[in-house]
Amino acid sequence: MVTNVSEKDKALQEVIDWCEQREIEGLRLANALLMQRDMAAYGVVKGQINAYEKTADQCRSLLGYSGNMPTEVPNQSEDAKK
């Protein structure tokens, strides 16, 4: 279980790195399948690439995030207190 934000971010970065590596491998395979004109297999691999990409994007959006963010924050400047 992740116990703090830095550990969480480290775990998320590991997932991002893993997804990016699968994307690279998938792109190589997709290119080879396209050259062979195997469109059915190409479509499957492109779907997998898309899933890895979306997973990595979701993990990126969670980096550094540790809870509910307020939608509005009151002005806390010195001018606002006068």
C-alpha positions as CSV (number, residue, x, y, z in Angstrom):
1,M,0.0,0.0,0.0
2,V,1.3,3.4,-0.9
3,T,1.8,5.5,2.2
4,N,2.6,9.0,0.9
5,V,2.5,11.2,-2.1
6,S,6.1,10.6,-3.2
7,E,5.6,6.8,-3.0
8,K,2.3,7.1,-4.9
9,D,4.0,9.2,-7.6
10,K,6.9,6.7,-7.8
11,A,4.4,3.9,-8.3
12,L,2.4,5.9,-10.9
13,Q,5.6,6.7,-12.8
14,E,6.5,3.0,-12.9
15,V,3.1,2.3,-14.5
16,I,3.6,5.2,-16.9
17,D,7.0,3.8,-17.9
18,W,5.6,0.3,-18.3
19,C,2.8,1.6,-20.5
20,E,5.1,3.7,-22.6
21,Q,7.3,0.6,-23.3
22,R,4.3,-1.5,-24.3
23,E,3.2,1.4,-26.6
24,I,6.6,1.4,-28.3
25,E,6.6,-2.4,-28.7
26,G,3.0,-2.2,-30.0
27,L,3.9,0.4,-32.6
28,R,6.7,-1.8,-33.9
29,L,4.3,-4.7,-34.2
30,A,1.5,-2.6,-35.7
31,N,4.0,-1.3,-38.3
32,A,5.0,-4.9,-39.2
33,L,1.4,-6.0,-39.4
34,L,0.5,-3.1,-41.6
35,M,3.4,-4.0,-44.0
36,Q,2.0,-7.5,-44.2
37,R,-1.5,-6.1,-44.8
38,D,-2.9,-8.0,-41.8
39,M,-5.6,-5.4,-41.0
40,A,-7.4,-7.6,-38.5
41,A,-4.4,-8.1,-36.3
42,Y,-3.3,-4.5,-36.9
43,G,-6.7,-3.3,-35.5
44,V,-6.3,-5.4,-32.4
45,V,-2.7,-4.1,-31.7
46,K,-3.8,-0.5,-32.3
47,G,-6.6,-1.0,-29.7
48,Q,-4.0,-2.3,-27.2
49,I,-1.7,0.7,-28.0
50,N,-4.7,3.1,-27.3
51,A,-5.4,1.4,-24.0
52,Y,-1.8,1.7,-22.9
53,E,-1.8,5.4,-23.9
54,K,-5.0,6.1,-22.1
55,T,-3.7,4.3,-19.0
56,A,-0.5,6.3,-19.0
57,D,-2.4,9.6,-19.5
58,Q,-4.6,8.8,-16.5
59,C,-1.6,8.0,-14.3
60,R,0.0,11.3,-15.4
61,S,-3.1,13.2,-14.4
62,L,-2.9,11.6,-10.9
63,L,0.8,12.6,-10.3
64,G,1.1,14.8,-7.3
65,Y,-2.6,14.7,-6.6
66,S,-3.4,13.6,-3.0
67,G,-7.1,14.3,-2.5
68,N,-10.0,16.5,-3.3
69,M,-8.9,19.9,-4.8
70,P,-11.1,22.8,-3.8
71,T,-12.9,24.4,-6.8
72,E,-12.6,27.9,-5.4
73,V,-9.9,29.3,-3.1
74,P,-10.6,32.5,-1.2
75,N,-8.1,35.4,-2.0
76,Q,-5.5,35.2,0.7
77,S,-3.3,38.1,-0.3
78,E,-2.5,40.9,2.1
79,D,-4.7,43.3,0.0
80,A,-7.7,41.1,0.6
81,K,-7.4,41.3,4.4
82,K,-7.5,45.1,4.5
